[in-house]
Amino acid sequence: MVHRNLAVYFLLGASRPGPTPLTLQEALEKAKIRLTETGRVNELRIENVGDEEVFLHAGDIVKGGWQDRTLSVSLILQPHSGEIPIASFCVEARRWAARSKEDASSFAASSRAVPSREMKLAMHEALRRPTEPEARHQVSQQDKSRPGIAVSETSVRQRRIWDGVRLTQEKLTRNLGQAVEARASVTSLELSLDNDELHKAITGYSEILLPAGEKQDDIVGTVFAINGRISIADLYPSNGLFRKMWKKQLHAGTIEAIGEQDATALPTPAVRDVEAFLAGRNTTVVSERDIAGETQILTRESDQILVVEAHNPAAFVHRTYLAKWWGSVAAGSPSRCRSRPGIYRSRQTVMPGQTTVPRAICHALPDNAPPRMQRRAPHLPEKSHAASLASRKGDAWQTCTQFRHLPAES
């Protein structure tokens, strides 16, 4: 099913028997769950006080508290679970106070999901070991109030999430023709997604695509492709859970597609390409951890894909496939690349986990780029980035590196 620059592929399969758990939004609306602040950016407290299981989806945005967050893990929260910690990332930089009439101690809504594959990669992608220059930078960025304490892995990921929020806002603003930032909090991703023009644009996609996911009772997942490039897939244990998550995940995919409307498009991927993506060839296990006592998160990764699976002793819970063809963008203020006018480099120093290229070749990509860079950007034509950027509108960020193309100063 294709509409404009978004293609949706449905995954078919048998559903696991048994009742379908509540979603986070349903549980919050019914007051069956308590989600509260801890005073720490990257951790919240959650408790299921009801008699039904509750499904938490990695990427769910929760509104309120001292700042809006996104949950970084998928899991099934058992009835009367007791209070447990859950990992989170901030999607609203700088606010650390009550907003308007909201209760700063808790969260009351979760109607949206993170609309960025890059931000989801930041949550899960294994951080590579820093090179010597990066290690020196890491030491130089130590917390001034805690001498000797280097920047943590969580801090690196959090910065990438904030960069992703800014980049999403920039893309939407450029393609909608008006700013999406909300006056109440210009850094809030949640409030940016409330924009009226964005709602109109989403409706154009939803009217075509939403009914397609509601026709069959054997759909258990989806694959999204944007501009002809496979982006993300989600697989659920039942059609019942898929149906509950379908609208929310479609909106997230649509928002990302709207942000990429001005990018160069490729032909729609064939079914065999989608099957190869889901096969996750050449992936290796990079982490395995227990969450909330019962759920285990298994992460597999290769140069092209990252797969995150949540399961408990009884059954499979959720699996996400994330393509790595765009790399991880490091947004920031641009500075001139001395090697070539018109190519600018972010001032933000590369941190461990960010996909980038050596500074020495910033003036010629990917004609003479090293093999590592070529593997990171297999979709690019065999031309320089400067040439490929010529087809983009305005001062768009190049999506597979941290370089920005701007008009050369005269």
C-alpha positions in Angstrom: 0.0 0.0 0.0 1.6 3.3 -1.1 0.5 6.9 -0.6 2.8 9.7 -1.8 6.3 8.9 -0.3 5.1 6.4 2.3 4.8 2.6 1.5 3.3 0.2 4.1 3.7 -3.5 4.0 1.6 -5.7 6.2 3.0 -8.7 8.0 0.6 -11.7 8.3 0.6 -14.4 10.9 -1.3 -16.3 13.6 -2.2 -14.5 16.8 -1.3 -15.6 20.2 -4.4 -16.7 22.1 -5.6 -14.9 25.1 -6.8 -11.4 26.0 -5.2 -8.4 24.4 -3.4 -6.2 26.9 -4.3 -2.5 27.5 -2.1 0.0 25.7 -0.4 2.7 27.8 -2.9 5.3 26.6 -5.9 3.1 27.5 -4.4 2.4 30.9 -3.8 6.1 31.6 -7.3 7.0 30.5 -8.8 4.4 32.8 -6.5 5.3 35.7 -5.2 1.7 35.7 -1.6 2.8 35.7 0.5 5.3 37.6 3.4 6.9 35.8 5.3 9.3 38.0 8.5 11.5 38.1 11.6 10.4 39.9 13.5 13.7 39.5 15.9 12.0 37.1 15.7 12.7 33.4 16.3 9.1 32.2 14.1 7.2 34.7 10.5 7.2 35.6 8.4 5.1 38.0 5.4 3.0 36.8 2.8 0.9 38.5 0.0 -1.2 37.1 -2.8 -0.9 39.7 -5.4 -2.7 37.6 -6.4 -6.3 36.9 -5.3 -6.4 33.2 -1.9 -6.6 31.6 -0.6 -3.3 30.1 1.6 -3.1 27.0 4.3 -0.4 26.9 5.8 0.3 23.5 9.3 1.6 23.1 9.0 5.1 21.6 5.7 6.0 23.4 5.7 9.7 24.3 4.3 10.6 27.7 3.1 14.1 28.3 3.5 16.0 31.5 5.9 15.7 34.5 8.9 18.0 34.7 9.4 17.4 31.0 7.9 15.2 28.3 9.6 11.8 27.9 9.7 8.8 25.6 9.9 5.3 27.0 12.9 3.4 25.7 11.7 -0.2 26.2 8.8 -2.4 25.2 7.3 -4.7 27.9 4.2 -6.2 29.4 3.4 -4.8 32.8 1.6 -7.4 34.9 -1.5 -6.7 37.0 -0.8 -5.2 40.4 2.9 -5.0 39.4 4.0 -2.8 42.2 6.1 0.3 41.5 9.0 -0.3 39.1 11.6 1.9 37.4 11.4 2.3 33.6 14.1 3.9 31.4 13.1 7.1 29.5 14.6 9.9 27.4 13.6 13.5 27.5 11.9 14.9 24.3 11.6 18.5 25.6 15.0 20.1 26.4 15.4 22.8 29.1 12.0 22.6 30.8 12.2 21.4 34.4 9.0 22.8 35.9 5.3 22.4 35.7 3.8 23.4 32.3 0.6 25.4 32.6 -1.9 23.5 34.7 -0.3 20.1 34.3 0.7 18.0 37.3 4.5 18.1 37.4 4.7 14.9 39.5 3.0 12.6 37.0 2.1 11.9 33.3 -1.5 11.7 32.1 -1.4 11.1 28.4 0.4 9.0 25.7 -1.3 9.6 22.4 1.8 9.8 20.2 5.0 7.9 19.4 8.4 9.1 18.4 8.2 9.9 14.7 11.9 9.4 13.9 13.8 6.2 13.1 17.1 8.1 13.9 15.8 8.8 17.5 14.9 5.2 18.0 18.3 4.2 16.8 19.8 6.5 19.4 17.9 4.7 22.1 19.1 1.2 21.1 22.1 1.3 18.9 25.3 -0.1 20.4 27.8 2.7 21.1 31.1 2.1 19.5 34.3 2.6 21.4 35.5 6.2 21.0 38.5 7.0 18.9 41.4 8.8 20.6 40.2 12.3 19.6 36.7 11.5 20.8 37.9 10.1 24.1 39.8 13.4 24.6 36.7 15.4 23.9 34.7 13.1 26.3 37.2 13.9 29.1 37.0 17.6 28.3 33.2 17.5 28.7 33.2 16.1 32.2 30.5 17.3 34.6 32.0 20.4 36.2 30.1 19.7 39.5 31.5 16.2 39.6 35.2 16.3 38.7 36.6 13.1 37.2 33.1 11.8 36.0 33.1 11.4 32.2 30.0 11.9 30.0 28.0 8.7 30.4 26.6 6.5 27.7 23.1 7.6 28.7 24.1 11.3 28.3 25.4 10.6 24.8 22.1 8.9 23.8 20.1 11.8 25.4 22.0 14.4 23.3 21.2 12.4 20.2 17.5 12.4 21.2 17.5 16.2 21.6 19.3 16.5 18.3 16.6 14.3 16.7 13.8 16.5 18.2 15.4 19.6 16.7 15.9 17.9 13.3 12.3 16.7 13.2 11.0 20.2 14.0 13.3 21.6 11.2 12.1 19.1 8.6 8.4 19.5 9.4 8.8 23.3 9.4 10.5 23.2 6.0 7.9 20.9 4.4 4.8 22.4 6.0 5.8 25.9 5.2 5.3 27.1 8.8 7.0 26.7 12.2 5.7 23.7 14.2 7.3 24.8 17.6 4.7 25.6 20.2 4.9 28.8 22.2 4.2 27.0 25.4 7.5 25.0 25.0 9.5 25.4 21.8 11.6 22.3 22.5 8.6 20.0 23.1 8.3 17.3 20.5 4.8 16.4 21.8 3.5 20.0 21.4 5.1 20.3 18.0 3.1 17.3 16.8 -0.1 19.2 17.9 0.4 21.6 15.0 -2.8 22.2 12.9 -1.1 22.1 9.5 0.6 18.9 10.5 -2.8 17.4 11.4 -4.1 18.3 8.0 -1.1 16.6 6.3 -1.4 13.5 8.4 -5.1 13.2 7.5 -4.2 13.1 3.9 -2.2 9.9 4.5 -4.5 8.4 7.1 -7.6 8.5 5.0 -5.9 6.2 2.4 -3.7 4.0 4.6 -5.5 3.6 8.0 -8.4 1.5 6.6 -6.0 -0.9 4.9 -4.7 -2.1 8.3 -8.2 -2.8 9.6 -9.4 -5.1 6.9 -7.8 -8.4 7.9 -7.6 -10.3 11.2 -4.2 -11.9 10.5 -2.1 -8.7 10.3 0.4 -8.8 13.1 2.9 -6.1 12.0 4.0 -3.5 9.5 7.0 -2.4 7.5 7.4 1.3 6.5 9.4 2.6 3.6 9.9 6.3 3.0 11.0 7.7 -0.3 11.7 4.1 -1.5 13.9 3.2 1.4 12.9 0.6 4.0 12.9 2.4 7.4 11.3 0.5 10.2 9.2 -2.6 11.0 7.2 -3.6 14.1 6.0 -7.1 14.8 3.4 -7.9 17.5 2.2 -11.2 19.0 -1.4 -10.8 17.9 -3.7 -8.9 15.6 -5.6 -7.5 18.6 -2.4 -5.7 19.8 -1.5 -4.6 16.3 -4.9 -3.0 15.8 -4.6 -1.1 19.1 -1.1 0.2 18.0 -1.8 0.7 14.3 -3.1 4.3 14.3 -0.4 5.5 16.6 2.4 3.9 14.7 0.9 4.9 11.3 0.8 8.5 12.5 4.5 8.3 13.6 5.5 6.9 10.2 3.4 9.5 8.4 5.0 12.3 10.3 8.5 11.1 9.4 7.4 10.8 5.8 6.1 14.4 5.8 9.5 15.5 7.1 11.2 13.8 4.2 8.9 15.0 1.4 11.6 17.1 -0.1 14.2 14.3 -0.2 15.2 12.4 -3.3 12.9 9.3 -3.8 13.8 5.9 -5.1 11.5 3.2 -6.6 9.2 1.5 -4.1 11.0 -1.5 -2.6 9.9 -5.0 -3.9 8.5 -7.6 -1.5 11.8 -9.6 -1.8 13.7 -6.5 -0.5 11.3 -6.3 2.5 11.8 -10.0 3.2 15.6 -9.6 3.1 15.3 -6.7 5.5 13.2 -8.8 8.0 15.7 -11.7 7.7 18.2 -9.5 9.5 21.2 -11.2 7.9 24.7 -11.0 9.5 23.3 -9.6 12.7 25.1 -10.4 16.0 23.9 -10.1 19.6 25.2 -6.9 21.1 23.3 -6.8 24.3 20.9 -8.8 26.4 19.3 -7.4 29.6 16.4 -8.0 32.0 13.8 -5.3 32.5 11.3 -5.2 35.4 12.2 -8.7 36.6 10.4 -10.6 33.8 11.0 -9.0 30.4 14.2 -9.6 28.5 15.5 -7.2 25.8 17.6 -8.7 23.1 19.4 -6.5 20.7 21.0 -7.7 17.5 22.9 -5.5 15.0 24.8 -5.3 11.7 26.0 -2.5 9.5 22.6 -2.3 7.9 20.0 -3.1 10.6 19.3 -3.1 14.3 16.7 -5.5 15.7 15.3 -5.1 19.3 13.1 -7.9 20.7 11.3 -7.9 24.0 10.1 -11.2 25.4 9.2 -12.7 28.7 9.4 -16.3 29.9 5.9 -17.0 28.6 6.0 -15.5 25.1 7.3 -13.0 22.6 6.2 -9.4 23.4 7.4 -7.1 20.5 10.1 -6.8 17.9 11.4 -3.7 16.1 13.6 -3.6 13.0 15.5 -0.3 12.4 17.3 0.4 9.1 20.7 2.1 9.4 20.9 3.5 5.9 20.5 7.1 7.0 23.0 6.9 9.8 22.7 9.0 12.9 22.6 12.8 12.4 24.5 15.1 14.7 22.7 18.4 14.5 24.3 21.6 15.5 25.5 25.0 14.4 27.4 24.7 11.0 31.0 25.8 10.5 32.8 26.1 7.2 34.8 23.1 6.0 38.1 24.7 5.0 38.6 22.1 2.2 35.6 23.3 0.1 33.4 26.4 0.1 29.7 25.6 0.4 30.2 22.5 2.6 29.7 23.2 6.2 30.4 20.9 9.2 28.6 20.8 12.5 30.4 22.4 15.4 29.2 19.6 17.7 32.1 17.2 18.2 31.3 13.6 17.3 30.5 11.5 20.3 30.7 7.7 20.6 27.8 6.1 18.8 27.3 8.7 16.1 27.7 7.6 12.5 30.0 10.1 10.7 33.0 10.2 8.5 36.6 11.3 9.2 37.1 15.1 9.0 39.9 14.6 6.4 37.4 13.6 3.7 34.6 16.1 4.4 35.2 17.7 1.0 34.7 14.7 -1.1 31.9 12.1 -0.4 31.4 9.4 -1.3 33.6 9.2 -4.4 36.7 8.5 -2.4 35.0 7.7 0.9 36.4 4.7 2.8 34.6 1.4 2.7 33.1 2.0 6.2 31.3 5.1 4.9 30.1 3.3 1.8 28.5 0.6 3.9 26.7 3.2 6.0 25.2 4.8 2.9 24.4 2.1 0.4 21.5 4.1 -1.1 23.5 7.0 -2.4 24.3 7.2 -6.1 28.0 7.1 -7.1 28.3 10.8 -7.0 29.7 13.3 -4.5 27.4 14.4 -1.7 27.7 17.9 -3.0 26.2 16.8 -6.3 23.4 14.7 -4.6 22.6 17.6 -2.4 21.9 19.8 -5.4 18.6 18.1 -5.8 17.5 18.9 -2.3 15.5 22.0 -1.4 17.2 24.8 0.5 19.7 24.2 3.2 18.5 20.6 4.0 20.6 18.4 6.3 22.3 15.6 4.5 20.8 12.6 6.2 23.6 10.1 6.2 26.4 12.3 7.6 26.8 15.3 9.8 27.4 17.7 7.0 25.3 20.6 5.8 25.2 22.1 2.4 24.7 25.9 2.3 25.4 28.4 -0.5 29.0 29.5 -0.6 29.7 33.0 0.6 30.8 35.3 -2.2 
